[in-house]
Amino acid sequence: MKRIFFRNKILPYLLIAPQMVVTIIFFLWPAGEAVLQSFQREDAFGLHTTWVGLANYRALFQDPDYIHSLQVTVVFTIGVTAVALIVALLLALAVDRTIKAGPAYTTLLVWPYAVAPAVVGVLWWFLFNPTIGLMPYLLSLVGYHWNHALKGDDAMILVIISAAWPQVSYNFLFFVAGLQSIPGSMREAAAIDGAGPVKRFFTITLPLLSPTTFFLVVVNFVYAMFATFPVIDATTQGGPAGATNILVFKVYQDGFVGLNLGSSAAQSVVLLAIVIALTVIQFRFIERRVEY
C-alpha cells in the first residue's frame, strides 16, 4: 500500500480548514450561544439581557408542561425506533429471500427516504384526516372512529407512523447489507440440522445482525429526538392538549412563538444532554451484548 507524506506541514491543516470553518460556524458557535443564553433572561426584542444563572433550568423541572413533554418524547422516541426497525427488518428479510428481484424492491423501498419530512407529515395528515382521509374511513368500517384532532392516542399513533415511514428506508438499506454479509453456509448447516426458519433467525441471523442493529438503534434514537420537528409541525403541531408536544417542538414553541428565549435555550441544552447520555449508555452497556 502506497503511503502519502506531506512535506509541507501546513498543507494538512489547509485541507481540513473548510470543514473546520463549517463546523465552527454552524455547529460549535450556535451550541455555545445556546449554552450561554440558557443562563440568561432576555426580553422578546433582545434589548435587555439579565444573568439568572440556573433559574431557567430550575423553572423547567418545576414546570408540569415540560415534564409532560419529556414523557411524551420518551413514548414517541421508543415508538418511532421500534416501528422503523421492525418494519425495515421484515422488509429486508423479504428482499433477502427473493434476492433475484432484490434491486427492484430496494429501489421502491428507498424512495420514501428522499421525501422531505414536512411533505411526509402532510402526506400522512391527508391519509388520516378525519373528514377526507382514507384511513379513518377504513377504520370506521371495523367500528373505530379515528380523530387525531381530539384523541391524544390517535395523534401519537399518527406522528409515530409519519416519523417512522421515511426512516424505514434508511434502516432497510443497512439490514439488507447486513443480511447479505451473513454466509449462506451457516444457515444451510442449521437447516440440515433441522432448525426451522424461526429458529434460524433467532439463533443465527439476529445475533450476526447485532452490530447493524446496535448502530441503527443509536441513529434512530437521535433522529426521533432531533429531526422530527417538521413531521410534528405538519401533522399535529403538538396537539391535542400537548399529547404530541415532544421536546424539540417545545423548544420551538417557547423560543420562536412564546419568545421565551432563555427557557428555550435551556431546553435545547437539556435535550442535547439527554441525547449524549443515551448514546453513552448505549455504547457503554448495550454494546457489550453485540457480537462482532
Buried (B, 14 or more C-beta within 10 A) or exposed (E): EEEEEEEEEEEEEEEEEEEEEEEEEEEEEEEEEBBEBBBBBBEEEEEEBEEBEEBBBEBBEEBEEBEBBBEBBBBBBEBBBBBBBEBBBEBBBEBBEEEEEBEEBBEEBBEBBEEEBBEBBBBBBEBBBBEEBEBBEEBEEEEEEBBBBEBBEBBBBBBBBBBBBBBBBBBBBBBBEBBEEBEEEBBEEBBEEEBEEEEBBEEBBEBBBBBBBBBBBBBBBBBBBEBBBBBBBBBBBBBBEBBBBBBBBBBBBBBEEEBBBBBBBBBBBBBBEBBEEBEEEBEEEBBEEBEE
